[in-house]
Amino acid sequence: MHAPARSMKRDVSVIIPSYNRAHLIGETIESVLSQTLAPAEVIIVDDGSSDDTAGVVARFGLRARYHRIENVGPSAARNIGVSLASSYWIAFCDSDDLWLPTKLERQLRLHSLDPTIEYSFTDFSFIVSGEWLSRSRFAEAPIGFWEPGRRTLGNKIWVYDASLYGRILRFHPVAVPAVLMTKGLFDRLGGYDRRFSRSLAEDLEFTLRCVGAAPVGVLAESLVGVRKHAGNRSSDNIGSWLDEIIILEHAIAAHTIAQSVTDVVLDEIQVRRALAAARGFVLGRFDVIRELVPLIDRSHRDWKLSIMNAIASLPLPVAEAMRQLLVMAKEQFARRVCLRSGVAAAISKEAGKS
């Protein structure tokens, strides 16, 4: 336990790494500066942008601190930002995401109710084409995900006094812009691992170490908007799953706490292999299928994956022709199911009128 010596400190340094987001970062900074509890400082780490990021940040004058570095990736850029920070608390916001005005105030309220908590995260929603989706990330959790071990401090304010490491592997509800933590905890954990800074899943490794450092605070309010757009690094599903596999294999070797949930980690590696292989088939990535399917154990390799692997082993022209036939057949089946569902719904609606 590492509680503050006196009353809880409320100064927050916000770290915003950015790479070529001049068209988005202005709105991000504005959402951070418009907090009902203002941050002590906002540090923008320009990760070698070639656009006008510097010019956009300059419009905010002394309210935003600009620091340019050579391109090192978002994880390493966050480490540099934290090294420049002077506050007790550290918050992160990616340069394309948004905060609602009460984000910091509500999250610090959680920590004031239990000053032993040095790490927390809030719920978040996706923003698509400028619209906040009504269904939040927490609402997508499996049934019973949040209840075990939950201690309630107030309305939508939860504490978990035991590690969430294994649970987060099954369902990942933590977004970087939703995190608030003490600088002391960040330093004790050693910050982000630079080896994964260019990974498409670069934040996963650090998040696992953080949720393993109980107690963990959770604010079940959607106070963060994560934008989905063409420029998202995580839009490459296959690349994300393959990078997550690398990180999970590292976790087994390097994270002490992973030893208590090795079965979960190994199972999640298999799940990601299966997902990547199936997606690889849809996209015609036969190299991915041939690499991954032999590594997938029998409990995770169904007949569909076996057929995909057999097709991927054929001469390329034949494999591609068969792949297209299967994909087209699946799409036609899906359309028929949707059509039948629509007809059934229409009949049910008419019956209800009679």
C-alpha positions as CSV (number, residue, x, y, z in Angstrom):
1,M,0.0,0.0,0.0
2,H,1.3,3.4,-1.0
3,A,-1.1,6.0,0.2
4,P,-0.2,9.7,0.2
5,A,1.2,10.9,3.6
6,R,-1.4,13.7,4.0
7,S,-4.7,14.6,2.3
8,M,-4.9,13.1,-1.2
9,K,-3.1,15.0,-3.9
10,R,-5.1,16.1,-6.9
11,D,-2.5,17.4,-9.3
12,V,-2.5,15.5,-12.6
13,S,-0.1,15.5,-15.6
14,V,-1.8,14.4,-18.8
15,I,0.5,12.7,-21.4
16,I,-0.6,12.8,-25.1
17,P,1.7,11.0,-27.5
18,S,1.0,11.9,-31.1
19,Y,2.1,11.0,-34.6
20,N,0.7,12.8,-37.6
21,R,-2.6,13.6,-36.0
22,A,-2.7,17.4,-36.6
23,H,-6.3,17.0,-37.9
24,L,-7.5,15.4,-34.7
25,I,-5.3,16.4,-31.8
26,G,-6.7,19.9,-31.4
27,E,-10.1,18.5,-30.3
28,T,-8.3,16.0,-28.1
29,I,-6.4,18.7,-26.3
30,E,-9.5,20.9,-26.0
31,S,-11.4,18.0,-24.3
32,V,-8.5,17.6,-21.8
33,L,-8.2,21.3,-21.0
34,S,-12.0,21.6,-20.6
35,Q,-12.1,19.3,-17.5
36,T,-14.1,20.4,-14.5
37,L,-11.0,19.6,-12.5
38,A,-8.2,21.1,-14.6
39,P,-5.0,19.1,-15.0
40,A,-1.8,20.7,-13.7
41,E,-0.1,20.2,-17.0
42,V,-0.7,18.8,-20.5
43,I,2.3,17.3,-22.2
44,I,2.2,16.5,-25.9
45,V,5.0,14.2,-27.0
46,D,5.3,14.7,-30.8
47,D,6.6,11.3,-32.0
48,G,8.4,12.6,-35.1
49,S,5.3,13.9,-36.9
50,S,5.7,15.2,-40.5
51,D,2.4,17.2,-40.4
52,D,1.5,20.5,-38.6
53,T,1.1,18.9,-35.1
54,A,3.5,21.6,-33.7
55,G,1.4,24.4,-35.1
56,V,-1.9,23.0,-33.7
57,V,-0.4,22.6,-30.3
58,A,1.0,26.1,-30.4
59,R,-2.5,27.5,-30.6
60,F,-3.0,26.5,-27.0
61,G,-0.1,28.6,-25.8
62,L,1.1,27.9,-22.3
63,R,-1.8,25.6,-21.6
64,A,-0.1,22.8,-23.5
65,R,3.5,21.8,-23.3
66,Y,5.1,20.6,-26.6
67,H,8.0,18.2,-26.7
68,R,9.3,16.7,-30.0
69,I,11.2,13.5,-30.3
70,E,12.4,11.2,-33.1
71,N,9.9,8.5,-33.9
72,V,10.0,5.7,-31.2
73,G,6.4,4.5,-31.1
74,P,3.5,5.4,-28.6
75,S,4.7,3.3,-25.6
76,A,8.2,4.8,-25.6
77,A,6.7,8.3,-26.2
78,R,4.5,7.9,-23.1
79,N,7.6,6.9,-21.1
80,I,9.3,10.1,-22.2
81,G,6.2,12.1,-21.4
82,V,6.0,10.7,-17.8
83,S,9.7,11.5,-17.3
84,L,8.9,15.1,-18.0
85,A,5.8,15.2,-15.7
86,S,5.9,16.8,-12.3
87,S,2.5,15.7,-10.9
88,Y,1.6,13.1,-8.4
89,W,-1.0,11.6,-10.8
90,I,-0.5,10.6,-14.4
91,A,-3.3,10.3,-17.0
92,F,-2.9,9.3,-20.7
93,C,-5.0,10.4,-23.7
94,D,-4.2,9.2,-27.2
95,S,-4.1,12.0,-29.7
96,D,-7.3,11.0,-31.5
97,D,-9.5,10.3,-28.4
98,L,-11.7,12.5,-26.3
99,W,-12.6,13.0,-22.6
100,L,-16.0,14.1,-21.3
101,P,-15.6,17.2,-19.0
102,T,-16.0,15.3,-15.6
103,K,-13.5,12.5,-16.4
104,L,-10.7,13.6,-14.1
105,E,-13.0,14.9,-11.3
106,R,-15.0,11.7,-11.2
107,Q,-11.9,9.5,-11.3
108,L,-10.1,11.4,-8.6
109,R,-13.2,11.1,-6.5
110,L,-12.8,7.3,-6.7
111,H,-9.2,7.6,-5.4
112,S,-10.2,9.9,-2.6
113,L,-12.6,7.3,-1.3
114,D,-9.8,4.8,-1.0
115,P,-6.3,6.5,-1.1
116,T,-4.6,3.1,-1.3
117,I,-5.7,2.7,-4.9
118,E,-2.9,3.9,-7.2
119,Y,-4.4,2.7,-10.5
120,S,-7.9,3.0,-12.0
121,F,-9.7,3.0,-15.3
122,T,-13.1,4.1,-16.5
123,D,-15.6,2.8,-19.0
124,F,-15.4,4.1,-22.5
125,S,-17.4,4.3,-25.7
126,F,-16.4,4.1,-29.4
127,I,-16.8,7.2,-31.6
128,V,-17.7,6.3,-35.2
129,S,-18.1,9.1,-37.8
130,G,-18.3,11.7,-35.0
131,E,-21.1,9.8,-33.2
132,W,-20.6,8.3,-29.7
133,L,-22.0,4.8,-29.8
134,S,-24.7,4.2,-27.1
135,R,-23.3,0.9,-26.0
136,S,-20.2,1.2,-23.9
137,R,-17.3,-1.2,-23.6
138,F,-18.2,-2.4,-20.1
139,A,-21.6,-3.4,-21.4
140,E,-19.9,-5.9,-23.8
141,A,-18.4,-7.9,-20.9
142,P,-19.4,-11.5,-20.5
143,I,-22.2,-12.2,-18.0
144,G,-20.7,-12.3,-14.5
145,F,-17.5,-10.7,-15.5
146,W,-17.6,-7.7,-13.1
147,E,-19.1,-9.2,-9.9
148,P,-16.5,-11.6,-8.4
149,G,-14.3,-9.8,-5.9
150,R,-16.0,-6.5,-6.4
151,R,-16.1,-4.0,-3.5
152,T,-18.5,-1.1,-4.0
153,L,-17.5,2.4,-2.8
154,G,-20.3,4.3,-4.3
155,N,-22.5,4.5,-7.4
156,K,-20.6,2.9,-10.2
157,I,-17.4,3.0,-8.2
158,W,-15.8,-0.4,-7.7
159,V,-12.6,-1.7,-6.2
160,Y,-10.9,-5.1,-6.7
161,D,-8.5,-6.0,-4.0
162,A,-7.1,-9.0,-5.9
163,S,-5.3,-9.1,-9.2
164,L,-7.4,-8.8,-12.4
165,Y,-4.6,-10.2,-14.5
166,G,-6.4,-13.5,-15.6
167,R,-9.7,-11.8,-16.0
168,I,-8.5,-9.1,-18.3
169,L,-7.0,-11.8,-20.5
170,R,-10.5,-13.1,-21.2
171,F,-12.1,-9.7,-21.8
172,H,-10.1,-6.5,-22.2
173,P,-12.1,-3.4,-21.0
174,V,-9.1,-1.1,-20.4
175,A,-8.4,1.7,-22.9
176,V,-5.2,3.8,-22.4
177,P,-7.1,7.1,-22.3
178,A,-9.3,5.8,-19.5
179,V,-6.4,5.2,-17.1
180,L,-5.3,7.3,-14.1
181,M,-2.4,6.2,-12.0
182,T,0.2,7.5,-9.6
183,K,3.6,8.5,-11.0
184,G,5.1,6.4,-8.2
185,L,3.4,3.2,-9.4
186,F,4.4,3.9,-13.0
187,D,8.0,4.2,-11.9
188,R,7.9,1.1,-9.7
189,L,6.5,-0.9,-12.6
190,G,9.2,0.4,-14.9
191,G,6.8,2.1,-17.4
192,Y,6.0,0.7,-20.8
193,D,8.3,-1.9,-22.3
194,R,10.0,-0.2,-25.3
195,R,10.4,-3.5,-27.0
196,F,6.7,-3.5,-27.8
197,S,6.4,0.2,-28.6
198,R,5.8,-0.4,-32.3
199,S,3.5,-3.4,-31.7
200,L,-0.1,-3.1,-32.7
201,A,-1.0,-4.3,-29.2
202,E,1.7,-2.1,-27.6
203,D,-0.3,-1.2,-24.4
204,L,-1.4,-4.7,-23.5
205,E,1.8,-5.8,-21.7
206,F,1.9,-2.7,-19.4
207,T,-1.9,-3.0,-18.8
208,L,-1.4,-6.6,-17.6
209,R,1.3,-5.5,-15.1
210,C,-0.9,-2.7,-13.9
211,V,-4.1,-4.7,-13.3
212,G,-1.9,-7.3,-11.5
213,A,-0.9,-4.6,-8.9
214,A,-4.1,-4.6,-6.7
215,P,-6.0,-2.8,-5.5
216,V,-7.5,-1.7,-8.8
217,G,-10.2,1.0,-9.1
218,V,-12.9,0.9,-11.7
219,L,-15.3,3.7,-12.5
220,A,-18.3,2.2,-14.5
221,E,-19.1,5.5,-16.3
222,S,-18.3,6.0,-19.9
223,L,-16.2,9.2,-19.7
224,V,-13.9,8.5,-22.6
225,G,-14.5,8.4,-26.3
226,V,-12.2,6.2,-28.4
227,R,-12.4,7.2,-32.1
228,K,-12.6,4.5,-34.7
229,H,-11.2,5.7,-38.1
230,A,-9.1,4.6,-41.0
231,G,-5.9,5.7,-39.3
232,N,-6.3,3.5,-36.3
233,R,-3.2,1.3,-35.8
234,S,-5.4,-1.5,-34.3
235,S,-7.6,-1.8,-37.4
236,D,-5.3,-4.6,-38.6
237,N,-7.0,-7.5,-36.8
238,I,-4.5,-10.1,-37.9
239,G,-1.5,-8.0,-37.0
240,S,-3.1,-7.2,-33.6
241,W,-3.7,-10.8,-32.7
242,L,-0.2,-11.9,-33.8
243,D,1.3,-9.1,-31.7
244,E,-0.9,-10.1,-28.7
245,I,0.4,-13.6,-29.0
246,I,4.0,-12.3,-28.8
247,I,3.2,-10.3,-25.8
248,L,1.4,-13.2,-24.0
249,E,4.4,-15.5,-24.7
250,H,6.6,-12.8,-23.2
251,A,4.2,-12.5,-20.2
252,I,4.5,-16.2,-19.4
253,A,8.3,-15.8,-19.3
254,A,8.6,-12.4,-17.6
255,H,5.5,-11.7,-15.4
256,T,5.6,-13.5,-12.1
257,I,1.9,-13.1,-11.6
258,A,1.3,-14.9,-14.9
259,Q,2.5,-18.1,-13.3
260,S,-0.7,-18.3,-11.3
261,V,-2.9,-18.2,-14.4
262,T,-0.6,-20.0,-16.9
263,D,-3.5,-22.0,-18.2
264,V,-5.5,-18.9,-19.0
265,V,-2.5,-17.3,-20.8
266,L,-1.9,-20.4,-22.9
267,D,-5.6,-20.7,-23.7
268,E,-5.7,-17.1,-24.9
269,I,-2.7,-17.7,-27.1
270,Q,-4.6,-20.5,-28.8
271,V,-7.7,-18.4,-29.1
272,R,-5.8,-15.7,-30.9
273,R,-4.0,-18.2,-33.2
274,A,-7.4,-19.5,-34.2
275,L,-8.9,-16.0,-34.8
276,A,-5.9,-14.9,-36.9
277,A,-5.9,-18.1,-39.0
278,A,-9.6,-17.8,-39.7
279,R,-9.3,-14.1,-40.6
280,G,-6.2,-14.9,-42.7
281,F,-8.3,-17.3,-44.8
282,V,-11.0,-14.7,-45.5
283,L,-8.3,-12.3,-46.7
284,G,-6.4,-14.9,-48.7
285,R,-3.4,-14.8,-46.3
286,F,-2.4,-18.5,-46.8
287,D,1.0,-17.9,-45.2
288,V,-0.8,-17.0,-41.9
289,I,-2.9,-20.2,-42.0
290,R,0.1,-22.4,-42.8
291,E,2.1,-20.8,-40.0
292,L,-0.6,-20.9,-37.3
293,V,-2.8,-23.9,-37.8
294,P,-0.1,-26.5,-36.9
295,L,0.4,-24.6,-33.6
296,I,-3.2,-24.7,-32.6
297,D,-4.1,-27.6,-30.3
298,R,-7.1,-30.0,-31.0
299,S,-9.3,-28.3,-28.5
300,H,-9.1,-25.0,-30.4
301,R,-8.9,-26.4,-34.0
302,D,-12.4,-27.2,-35.4
303,W,-13.2,-28.8,-38.7
304,K,-13.4,-25.4,-40.4
305,L,-9.8,-24.6,-39.5
306,S,-8.7,-28.0,-40.7
307,I,-10.4,-27.4,-44.1
308,M,-8.8,-24.0,-44.3
309,N,-5.4,-25.4,-43.6
310,A,-5.9,-28.1,-46.3
311,I,-6.9,-25.6,-48.9
312,A,-3.9,-23.3,-48.0
313,S,-1.6,-26.2,-48.7
314,L,-2.8,-26.5,-52.3
315,P,-1.1,-24.8,-55.2
316,L,-1.9,-21.1,-55.0
317,P,-4.3,-20.8,-58.0
318,V,-6.3,-23.8,-56.8
319,A,-6.3,-22.6,-53.2
320,E,-7.5,-19.1,-54.1
321,A,-10.3,-20.4,-56.3
322,M,-11.5,-22.7,-53.5
323,R,-11.2,-19.9,-51.0
324,Q,-13.4,-17.6,-53.0
325,L,-16.0,-20.3,-53.5
326,L,-16.2,-20.9,-49.7
327,V,-16.3,-17.2,-48.8
328,M,-19.0,-16.5,-51.4
329,A,-21.0,-19.5,-50.1
330,K,-20.8,-18.2,-46.5
331,E,-21.8,-14.7,-47.6
332,Q,-24.9,-16.0,-49.5
333,F,-25.8,-18.1,-46.5
334,A,-25.6,-15.1,-44.2
335,R,-27.8,-13.1,-46.6
336,R,-30.4,-15.8,-46.6
337,V,-30.5,-15.9,-42.8
338,C,-30.9,-12.1,-42.7
339,L,-33.7,-12.3,-45.2
340,R,-35.5,-15.1,-43.4
341,S,-35.1,-13.2,-40.1
342,G,-36.6,-10.1,-41.7
343,V,-39.6,-12.0,-43.2
344,A,-40.2,-13.7,-39.8
345,A,-40.1,-10.3,-38.0
346,A,-42.5,-8.8,-40.5
347,I,-45.0,-11.7,-40.1
348,S,-44.7,-11.4,-36.3
349,K,-45.4,-7.7,-36.5
350,E,-48.5,-8.2,-38.7
351,A,-49.7,-10.9,-36.4
352,G,-49.4,-8.6,-33.5
353,K,-51.7,-6.0,-35.2
354,S,-54.5,-8.5,-35.8
